[in-house]
Amino acid sequence: MAGETADNPIFMRMIGTDTGPAKLVFVGLLTLAPVAVAILMQNPALRQHITMKLWHSGELASAKTARSFEVIARKCHMKYDLARL
């Protein structure tokens, strides 16, 4: 029977030995997430600062996108006027 003597060993394969960098990053984030939540729960000022920074960054990104669309709209209007002539 397998494993009874040294001449007849049991061969085992470890499950999950094909870990790559993506899986390690994922496990690291899962490990750090509860710690981050606990820190944010204990520090309302930090939570407020992060929230304000997030919404301000969103505002700036939206404004930048709006300006880009405005420039595109002006160019399209100019091409429309040129085609109309």
Protein Blocks (a to p, Z undefined) as FASTA:
>chain_A
ZZkamklccddddehilccfklmmmmmmmmmmmmmmmmmmmmmklmmmmmmmmmmmmmmm
mmmmmmmmmmmmmmmmmmmmmmmZZ
